[in-house]
Amino acid sequence: FPVTIPIGASNCNLLCNDGNQSGLPGMPSSHSAQVAFFSSFYIQQTHNIYIKIILLGYAIIVMYSRYIKRCHTFKQIFVGAILGICLSYLTVRHL
């Protein structure tokens, strides 16, 4: 189970200016966890199908961008997404 950011990853922060990130810790992907939490939280709050589709699309685009930039592996993104979704459901159930 790879726990480090893949070889060749660089400029993985929000401003794309943090340089070489190869070999740094990357499990789970915090970007994936955050976007999954945000999207699933608001998906549970609305009945509007269009908003749900937009939120889901947004989450997929963010996670895909992390993979394309080689900032995370698929497993790191998947674990981050599962973590975000689970925390979202726990939050909504305990509000």
C-alpha positions as CSV (number, residue, x, y, z in Angstrom):
1,F,0.0,0.0,0.0
2,P,1.9,3.1,-1.1
3,V,1.8,5.8,1.5
4,T,4.0,8.4,-0.2
5,I,3.4,10.8,-3.0
6,P,4.4,9.3,-6.4
7,I,7.7,10.0,-8.1
8,G,7.6,13.1,-10.2
9,A,4.9,14.9,-8.3
10,S,5.5,18.6,-8.0
11,N,3.5,21.8,-7.3
12,C,0.7,19.9,-5.6
13,N,-0.6,22.7,-3.3
14,L,-3.4,25.1,-4.1
15,L,-1.2,27.7,-5.7
16,C,0.9,25.1,-7.5
17,N,4.2,26.5,-6.1
18,D,5.5,24.1,-3.6
19,G,8.1,22.3,-5.8
20,N,9.1,18.7,-5.7
21,Q,6.8,16.5,-3.6
22,S,8.0,13.1,-4.5
23,G,8.3,10.7,-1.6
24,L,6.4,12.9,0.9
25,P,3.5,11.4,2.9
26,G,0.4,11.2,0.8
27,M,-2.0,8.7,2.5
28,P,-4.8,9.6,2.5
29,S,-5.3,12.4,0.0
30,S,-6.5,15.3,2.1
31,H,-7.9,17.1,-1.0
32,S,-10.0,14.0,-1.8
33,A,-11.2,13.8,1.8
34,Q,-12.2,17.5,1.9
35,V,-14.0,17.5,-1.4
36,A,-15.8,14.2,-0.6
37,F,-16.8,15.6,2.8
38,F,-18.1,18.9,1.3
39,S,-19.9,17.3,-1.6
40,S,-21.5,14.4,0.4
41,F,-22.5,16.8,3.2
42,Y,-24.4,19.1,0.8
43,I,-25.8,16.2,-1.2
44,Q,-27.5,15.1,2.0
45,Q,-28.9,18.5,2.5
46,T,-30.7,19.1,-0.8
47,H,-33.3,17.3,-2.8
48,N,-32.4,19.1,-6.0
49,I,-31.0,16.5,-8.4
50,Y,-29.1,19.2,-10.5
51,I,-27.2,20.4,-7.4
52,K,-26.4,16.8,-6.5
53,I,-25.0,16.2,-9.9
54,I,-22.9,19.4,-9.8
55,L,-21.5,18.5,-6.4
56,L,-20.7,15.0,-7.5
57,G,-19.0,16.3,-10.7
58,Y,-17.0,18.8,-8.7
59,A,-15.7,16.1,-6.4
60,I,-14.8,13.8,-9.3
61,I,-12.9,16.6,-11.1
62,V,-10.9,17.5,-8.0
63,M,-10.0,13.9,-7.3
64,Y,-9.1,13.3,-11.0
65,S,-6.9,16.4,-11.0
66,R,-4.9,14.9,-8.1
67,Y,-4.3,11.8,-10.0
68,I,-3.5,13.5,-13.3
69,K,-0.9,15.8,-11.6
70,R,0.5,12.6,-10.0
71,C,0.1,14.1,-6.6
72,H,-1.6,10.9,-5.3
73,T,-2.1,7.3,-6.3
74,F,-5.6,6.0,-7.0
75,K,-5.5,4.2,-3.6
76,Q,-4.6,7.4,-1.7
77,I,-7.5,9.2,-3.5
78,F,-9.9,6.4,-2.8
79,V,-9.1,6.2,0.9
80,G,-9.4,10.0,1.2
81,A,-12.8,9.9,-0.5
82,I,-14.1,7.1,1.8
83,L,-12.8,9.0,4.8
84,G,-14.5,12.2,3.7
85,I,-17.8,10.5,2.9
86,C,-17.9,8.6,6.2
87,L,-17.1,11.7,8.3
88,S,-19.8,13.6,6.4
89,Y,-22.5,11.0,7.2
90,L,-21.4,10.9,10.8
91,T,-21.6,14.7,11.0
92,V,-25.1,14.9,9.4
93,R,-26.4,12.1,11.7
94,H,-25.1,13.8,14.8
95,L,-26.2,17.4,14.1
